[in-house]
Amino acid sequence: NNKNPVSNNINPVSNNSNPEVLKLLYWQSPTILNPHLSTGFKDAEASRITLEPLASFDNSGKLVLFLAEIEPTLENGGLSKDGKSVTWKLKKEIKWSDGQAFTAEDVVFTYQYIVNPKIGTTTAGSFERINTVEAIDDYTVKITFKEANPAWFLPFTGNEGMILPKHLFEKYNGENAREAPTNLIAVGTGPYKVVEFKPGDTIHYEPNSDFREADQLAFKRIELK
């Protein structure tokens, strides 16, 4: 990113007396922690510390798996030969930061939420080519496209593909979407959970004890301002 969010006179690393606290100084403050209602990278990046997509891509273009267990390919049957569907196998025993189980139903719900015209999500464009999203079982999701789609990897990956917890958003899947408490205190499957959020000012995160690799986390607290 060509924008430098840190002033030339401020070094958040050298000025941080506690190495277990990561301080992030941004050029603009997040105002919401639901990436599908976000109007800028600031909100999506703040959400990404807590929420996860199925997968994303690294700087070399290699697929990196997060909630997905296996990369879909023609060889393993994940990609259909006609290019009209992709099947994702999900990791098992993943939990949301409130202790609830993550399943394929969360992925299906996230799709239904994103494409709901009553909500007006900002990420709907990445899902326009989809015909159906269905849970084959608790840990298998099949996406069927309206026609052969070479960009099968676009839905549910990257910042626009973060999965929402169905059990916390299903009552807000409509015109009341912006009233969901979890828009501000996000509950995710990622490494850190939100413990305090002052929209337009600061966000404090602490480790998610239910994270699958909780013992590998480097920081005991993240402060974004």
C-alpha positions as CSV (number, residue, x, y, z in Angstrom):
1,N,0.0,0.0,0.0
2,N,1.5,3.3,-1.0
3,K,-0.3,5.1,1.8
4,N,1.8,5.3,5.0
5,P,-0.6,5.1,8.0
6,V,2.2,6.0,10.4
7,S,3.6,9.5,10.9
8,N,7.3,10.0,10.2
9,N,7.6,11.1,13.8
10,I,5.9,8.0,15.3
11,N,7.4,4.5,15.5
12,P,4.8,2.2,17.1
13,V,7.3,-0.6,17.5
14,S,10.2,1.3,19.2
15,N,7.8,3.4,21.3
16,N,6.0,0.2,22.5
17,S,7.4,-0.7,25.9
18,N,5.5,-4.0,25.9
19,P,6.5,-6.4,23.2
20,E,3.4,-8.5,23.8
21,V,1.2,-5.7,22.6
22,L,0.9,-4.9,18.8
23,K,-0.1,-1.3,18.2
24,L,-1.4,-0.4,14.7
25,L,-1.8,3.3,13.8
26,Y,-4.1,3.7,10.7
27,W,-4.7,6.8,8.5
28,Q,-8.4,6.4,9.0
29,S,-10.5,4.9,11.7
30,P,-12.9,1.9,11.2
31,T,-16.5,2.5,11.9
32,I,-18.0,-1.0,11.5
33,L,-16.6,-4.6,11.8
34,N,-18.9,-6.3,9.3
35,P,-16.9,-6.4,6.1
36,H,-20.0,-6.9,4.0
37,L,-21.3,-3.5,5.1
38,S,-17.9,-1.9,4.8
39,T,-17.3,1.1,2.6
40,G,-13.5,1.0,2.8
41,F,-10.4,-1.1,3.3
42,K,-10.1,0.3,6.9
43,D,-13.2,-1.6,8.0
44,A,-12.4,-4.8,6.1
45,E,-8.8,-4.9,7.4
46,A,-10.0,-4.4,11.0
47,S,-12.6,-7.1,10.5
48,R,-10.0,-9.5,9.1
49,I,-8.2,-9.7,12.4
50,T,-11.3,-11.5,13.8
51,L,-13.2,-12.9,10.7
52,E,-11.8,-15.4,8.1
53,P,-12.6,-16.4,4.5
54,L,-12.3,-19.9,3.3
55,A,-9.0,-19.1,1.7
56,S,-7.0,-16.2,0.2
57,F,-3.9,-15.7,-2.0
58,D,-0.4,-14.8,-1.0
59,N,1.9,-12.4,-2.9
60,S,3.0,-15.1,-5.3
61,G,-0.6,-16.0,-6.2
62,K,-0.6,-19.3,-4.2
63,L,-3.9,-20.2,-2.5
64,V,-3.6,-20.1,1.3
65,L,-6.3,-22.1,3.2
66,F,-8.0,-20.8,6.3
67,L,-11.4,-22.3,6.9
68,A,-11.1,-24.6,3.9
69,E,-9.3,-28.0,4.4
70,I,-8.4,-28.8,0.8
71,E,-7.8,-26.7,-2.3
72,P,-10.4,-27.6,-4.9
73,T,-8.9,-29.1,-8.1
74,L,-10.0,-31.1,-11.1
75,E,-7.9,-34.1,-9.8
76,N,-9.6,-34.2,-6.4
77,G,-13.1,-33.5,-7.8
78,G,-13.4,-30.1,-6.1
79,L,-13.7,-28.4,-9.5
80,S,-16.2,-29.8,-12.0
81,K,-15.0,-30.6,-15.5
82,D,-17.6,-28.2,-17.0
83,G,-16.4,-25.3,-14.9
84,K,-19.9,-24.8,-13.5
85,S,-19.3,-25.7,-9.8
86,V,-16.7,-25.9,-7.1
87,T,-16.9,-27.9,-3.9
88,W,-15.0,-26.8,-0.8
89,K,-14.1,-29.2,2.0
90,L,-14.1,-27.4,5.4
91,K,-11.9,-27.8,8.4
92,K,-13.6,-29.7,11.2
93,E,-13.8,-28.7,14.9
94,I,-13.5,-25.0,14.2
95,K,-15.3,-22.7,16.7
96,W,-16.5,-19.2,16.7
97,S,-14.9,-17.0,19.4
98,D,-18.2,-17.4,21.5
99,G,-17.6,-21.2,21.5
100,Q,-20.3,-22.1,18.9
101,A,-19.3,-24.6,16.2
102,F,-18.5,-23.4,12.6
103,T,-20.2,-25.5,9.9
104,A,-21.2,-25.3,6.2
105,E,-24.4,-23.7,7.2
106,D,-22.5,-20.5,8.1
107,V,-21.1,-20.4,4.6
108,V,-24.6,-20.9,3.1
109,F,-26.0,-18.2,5.3
110,T,-23.2,-15.8,4.5
111,Y,-24.1,-16.1,0.8
112,Q,-27.8,-15.6,1.5
113,Y,-26.9,-12.5,3.5
114,I,-24.6,-11.0,1.0
115,V,-27.0,-11.3,-2.0
116,N,-30.1,-10.1,0.0
117,P,-31.2,-6.9,-1.8
118,K,-32.8,-5.6,1.4
119,I,-29.4,-5.4,3.0
120,G,-27.4,-3.8,0.1
121,T,-24.0,-5.3,0.9
122,T,-20.9,-3.8,-0.6
123,T,-19.5,-7.3,-1.5
124,A,-22.4,-8.6,-3.6
125,G,-20.6,-8.1,-6.9
126,S,-18.2,-11.0,-6.1
127,F,-21.2,-13.4,-5.9
128,E,-23.2,-12.3,-8.9
129,R,-22.3,-15.4,-11.0
130,I,-23.6,-17.9,-8.4
131,N,-26.7,-19.8,-8.9
132,T,-26.8,-21.8,-5.6
133,V,-24.7,-22.4,-2.5
134,E,-25.6,-25.6,-0.7
135,A,-24.3,-27.6,2.3
136,I,-23.7,-31.1,1.2
137,D,-22.9,-32.0,4.8
138,D,-21.7,-30.2,7.9
139,Y,-18.2,-29.7,6.3
140,T,-18.8,-29.6,2.6
141,V,-20.1,-26.7,0.6
142,K,-21.0,-26.8,-3.1
143,I,-21.2,-23.6,-5.2
144,T,-23.0,-23.9,-8.5
145,F,-22.5,-21.1,-11.0
146,K,-25.0,-19.8,-13.6
147,E,-22.5,-20.7,-16.3
148,A,-18.9,-21.9,-16.6
149,N,-16.8,-19.6,-14.4
150,P,-13.0,-19.4,-14.6
151,A,-13.1,-17.2,-11.5
152,W,-14.5,-20.0,-9.3
153,F,-12.0,-18.9,-6.6
154,L,-13.5,-15.4,-6.1
155,P,-16.5,-16.2,-3.8
156,F,-15.6,-16.7,-0.1
157,T,-11.9,-15.7,-0.5
158,G,-10.0,-12.6,0.5
159,N,-11.4,-9.6,2.3
160,E,-14.7,-9.8,0.4
161,G,-15.2,-13.5,1.3
162,M,-15.2,-13.4,5.1
163,I,-17.7,-15.8,6.7
164,L,-20.3,-14.6,9.2
165,P,-21.7,-16.6,12.1
166,K,-25.3,-17.6,11.2
167,H,-26.4,-17.9,14.8
168,L,-25.7,-14.2,15.4
169,F,-26.8,-12.7,12.2
170,E,-29.8,-14.7,11.1
171,K,-32.2,-12.3,13.0
172,Y,-30.6,-9.4,11.1
173,N,-30.8,-10.7,7.6
174,G,-32.9,-7.9,6.2
175,E,-33.6,-4.2,6.5
176,N,-32.5,-4.3,10.1
177,A,-29.0,-5.6,9.1
178,R,-27.2,-2.5,10.6
179,E,-28.8,-3.1,14.0
180,A,-26.8,-6.3,14.6
181,P,-24.7,-5.9,17.8
182,T,-22.1,-8.1,16.1
183,N,-21.4,-5.4,13.5
184,L,-19.4,-3.7,16.3
185,I,-18.2,-6.5,18.5
186,A,-17.3,-9.0,15.8
187,V,-17.4,-12.7,16.6
188,G,-15.1,-14.7,14.3
189,T,-13.1,-17.9,13.8
190,G,-9.8,-15.9,13.6
191,P,-6.9,-15.6,16.0
192,Y,-8.1,-12.6,17.9
193,K,-11.5,-11.4,19.3
194,V,-12.8,-7.9,19.7
195,V,-13.0,-6.8,23.4
196,E,-13.6,-3.1,22.9
197,F,-14.5,-1.0,19.9
198,K,-15.0,2.8,19.8
199,P,-16.2,3.5,16.2
200,G,-14.1,6.2,14.6
201,D,-11.4,5.8,17.3
202,T,-9.9,2.6,18.6
203,I,-10.3,-1.2,18.6
204,H,-8.8,-3.6,21.2
205,Y,-8.3,-7.3,20.4
206,E,-7.3,-10.2,22.6
207,P,-6.5,-13.8,21.7
208,N,-9.3,-16.0,20.8
209,S,-8.9,-19.0,23.2
210,D,-10.9,-21.2,20.8
211,F,-8.6,-20.4,17.8
212,R,-7.2,-23.7,16.3
213,E,-3.6,-22.4,16.7
214,A,-4.0,-20.3,19.8
215,D,-0.7,-21.5,21.2
216,Q,1.1,-19.9,18.2
217,L,-0.1,-16.3,18.7
218,A,2.6,-13.8,19.1
219,F,0.7,-11.0,20.9
220,K,-1.5,-10.9,24.0
221,R,-3.2,-7.7,22.8
222,I,-3.7,-5.7,19.6
223,E,-4.6,-2.1,19.6
224,L,-5.7,-0.4,16.4
225,K,-6.2,3.4,16.4
